[in-house]
Amino acid sequence: MDGLTFEGYRNFRKLCDGEEWDRYEPKLMRNLPKIRRVMVDVMDDSDRWNRYKAEILRKTERRPAFHEEAAERIADWKPE
């Protein structure tokens, strides 16, 4: 799980051309609920999930569409 950082996400984005990124970014949104399920339900580590979520919330605060879509998929997406 340590590799699941927003910085890694940003670095990967820099490596992609526009077409590659258009294919990758929707997959991230589909995987966020899975990441949450693993951290919260399987590992029973909601604190870790909240730290991970807080990092993404902070770094994407100017992307309201990202937050709207995440909130549709993840019940506890809103900041605490």
Secondary structure by P-SEA (a helix, b strand, c coil): cccccaaaaaaaaaaccaaaaaacaaaaaaaaaaaaaaaccccccaaaaaaaaaaaaaaacccaaaaaaaaacccccccc
